[in-house]
Amino acid sequence: MTGSNEYKLNQGPEDSISAVKFSPSAAQFLLVSSWDCTVRLFDVGGNTMRMKYQHTAPVLDCAFYDPAHSWSGGLDAQLKTHDLNTDQDTIVGTHDAPIRCVEYCPEVNVMVTGSWDRSVRLWDPRTPCNAGTFTQPEKVYTLSVAGDRLIVGTAGRRVLVWDLRNMGYVQQRRESSLKYQTRCIRAFPNKQGYVLSSIEGRVAVEYLDPSQEVQKKNVHNTFATGGSDGFVNIWDPFNKKRLCQFHRYPTSIASLAFNNDGTMLAIAASYMQEKGDISHPEDAIFIRQVTDAETKPKSPLN
């Protein structure tokens, strides 16, 4: 099924995959969190699992703080940091309900968590300790960092934009432009906007700055989507065109991540219980080498 430009990772999780995240500085290291209560570190270049560590319940998200430290949270409501060199755990703190999202903001040097307890919490990774709790209108389903701004997607199709340097008030309150529940929000690398997806498979491109002039200048912020149909698509958001579609994967696409230079895409093919507890293909992570032909927007004809 896999071609010369793609391979399956060995020693993958034994249950549904919740997130795949590449190291921001080392192209070959990948974190994987799973419903099997583990977080795994892979060296994708050597196709080896370097280590894994445990939570007491399924893990819903993970993130790198730096090349040597991961952070993770899930249904046990505990936020852990793990030293990937010494294989040592630290429980940094807790939420009052499961932790759904874990992200790092390098501009402000803060870890951000979002929870079903209707809060976003900031954490100082140096101490490490809690640096503030901020109430959200509903359960947090997704969040993404865009420079020093934080975009939060909650139940009720709400979207909130916060300034991580001044969390005293909400910068923008929005409603999703899509009809159904928000599934995922991801900021563009140019920090000018974000992609929002919903549970019925639609995707919207939204801008943080309403000025049209700024948005058109950055033409390489392509993004990937995957869904329950098992397909991965690459999109040009500014021209609203699909650039390519990969072959069909064995089951639903649960998570996707590009590495830091955009040359590799991690694809988690993992059944997400959409049709209940039925027989399904085994969960797997595929690493695909991607080319400019697949991910670079086509130049408009003058």
N, C-alpha and C positions, 0 to 999 in steps of 0.2 A: 504493500500500500504506500509506503514511503519511498520517495525518490532519492537521488544522490544529493539533493539540496536540503534534505530533511531526515531527522532520525528521532527515535523514541528514547526517552531517558530511562535508564535502568534504576531499579530500586525505588520506584515511585510510591506514592501514598496508597494505603490499603482501603481507603474510603473516599468519599467525594472530595474534590479539590476546591478550596474556597478562594485562594489567591496565589498568583505567581508574581514575583517582583525581582527584577534584576538589580544588582549593585549599581549605584550611581557612578562609581568610578572604575570598577573592574568588570569588563565586558563579559567575563566567563562565569561569574557567580550569580546563582539564582536561588532565592528563597521560595519555599512552597509551604503554604499552610493547608490543613486538611481537617475533615470531620473525623479522621482517625486519631485526633488529639495530639498530632505532632506538627512541628515545624522542621523542615528539612533544608539543608544547604547543599546545593549541587554545584560541582564544577562541570559546566556543560561542555567545555572544550574536551575534557577527558572522559565525559559521560560517566562520572562517578558521584556518588553521594558522599559528601565530606563528613556530615554529621547530622544528627537529628536530636531534638529535645522535646519534652512532653509538657502538655497542659493537663489539667484534670478533667477537661471536657473538650468538645470540638472547638477548633481554632478557626475564627472567621476572617482574620486578616493579619498581615505581617508587613514589616517594612525595615529597610536598612536605615540605621542612624549614620554609620560610617562603615568602611569595609570590614571592621572587626566586631560590630555590634548589631544585633537584630532586636526588634521590638515586636510583640505580638499580643493578641487578645482574642477572646471568644466567649463561649457560653458560660465559662466559669467566672466571668466578669473581672478576672484578674489581668492586669497589664504587666507583662514580663519583659525584661531586657535580658539578652543572652550574649555572653562574651564568646565569640566564635573561635577565638584562639585558645582560651582556657576551658571551654565547655562549662562555664558557670552561669547559673541563673540568678536573677534578682527580681523579686516581685516589687514593682515600683509603687503600685497602688491599685485601687479598684474603682469600678463603677457600681451603680445600684442595680444594674441589669446587664445582660450580655453586651460585650464590646463588638460593634459591627465593623468599625473602620480604624485603621492605624496609618498615619502618614507623618513624614518628616518635612519640616520647612527649613531649608538651609539658610534662607535670607534672614530669618529671625532666630535660627538655632533653637527650634522648639519642636517637640513631638506633639501631634494632635490626635486625639481619639474621639470617636463619635459612638454613642450608645443608644440602645433602646430605652434607656432611662430618661430620654429627652434632654440630653446634655452633650456638649462638647467640652472636653477638658484638655488643657495645655500642660505639658510636662517639660521640666528643665532636664535635658539629658545628661548634663554634667554632674549633677548631684547624686543620683537623679531624684526628683521630687515633683509634686503637683505644683503648678504655677497658675491655677485658676480654673474655675468651673463656670460654664456659660449655658444658661437654659435655652433650649430650642423649643419651638412651638409644638413639635410632634417627635415621634421616634426618629432617630437618625438612621437613614438607610445607606447613605453614601456621602463622601466628601472628597475634595481635591484642593491642592494648594496651587495658587497662581502667583508667584512672586511672594509678596507679603500679604496677599489676600487669600481668604479661605472661602470656598464655595461649598455650602452644605445643602444636601437634598434630604428632605424628611418625608414622612407620611403626609397624606393630604396634598401631595404634588407641590409642596412648598420648596422654594429655593431661597437661601439666605446668603448674602455676601458680607463677610466680616473683614475688618482690617486687623491683622494679627499684631500690629504694633499699638493698636488702640481698640481693645475689645469692649469698651464701655458702651457701645451702641452698635446696632446693625447698620452697615453701610447701605445695603440694598435689600429690599424684600420683594421677591418675585413669585410668580406662579409658573409652573412648568407649562410650556406651550403644547405639550403632548397630553392626550386625553386620559391616559392610564398611569398607574403608579410608577414612580421613578425607580429605575433599577441601578443606574450608574451615572456618575458625573466624572469627567476627566478634563482638566485644564489643558490648553494648548501650550507647547513649549514657549511660544512667544508671549504668553501670559495675558493675551488680549481677549480671550474668550474661552469657551468650554463646549464640550459635547455632552449632551444629556440623552440617555436612552431610557425607554420604558418597557414594562413587562410584555407589551404586545409586539415588541420587535421594531418599533420606530425609533429614529434618532433625530435629534434637533441640534443645530449649531446656534449657540447664543454668544453675544458679545458683551463684555463688561463695560466697554466704552461705546456709546452709541454712534461715535464718529465713524463714518464709512471710509474716510480717507486712510486712516491708520490700518484698517483691517486688510486692505487689498495688497499691501506691500509684502506681507509674509506669505509666500506661496508654497512653502515646503512643510507645513504643519499637517501632513496627511495623518490619518488615523485608521485603526483596524477595529472592526466589530465582529462579534461572533454570537451565535444564538442557538436555540434549541434545534434548529434544522441541521446543525453540524457543519455549517459553512462559515468560513472566515472571509470577510470582504475588506479591501483597502479603499479608502475614500479620500477624495479631495474636497475638503469642507467648503472652501471659498467658491469653487465652481459647482459644488453640489453634484459631483459626478463620482461614480464608482470607477476606480482605476483597474482593479482586477478582483477575481474571486479564486480562492484556492480550491483544491479538491474537497470533497465531503469527508469529514472526520467521522470516526465510528459512533460518536454520540454527541450530546450537547456541548457547546463551548462555554465553560464556566468562567474562565479568566484568560486574559491575554496581556503580554508585556513585551515591549521592545527593549533591547539592551541600550546602553548609553550612547552608542554611535549609530544606532538604527540599522545595523547589519544583520541582527538576529531577532526573531520573534518567538517567544515562548507561548505555546498553545496548550491550554489545559482542556482536554476532551474528557468531560466528567458529567455523568447523568445527575441532574439537579432535582430529581423527584417530581418533575412536572406532572407525571401521570401516575403518581403514587408508587408504592413499593412493588415494582415489576422487575422482571429479569432484564438486564442491560449489559452492554459491553463493559469490560474492565476500564477503570479510570486510568488515564495515561497523559503524560506530558510530552509534546513533540517540540523539538527545536528546529526551526526553519531558517535557513539562510535566505535573506531577502535582498533583492537587487533594486537598483534605481529604476529599472523598467517597471517594476511592480509598485514602487512606492513614491516615485517622483511625479508630480502633476505634469500633465501635458502642456506644452507652451501654447497659448492661444494663437490662432492664425490672424495676422493683421490684414 
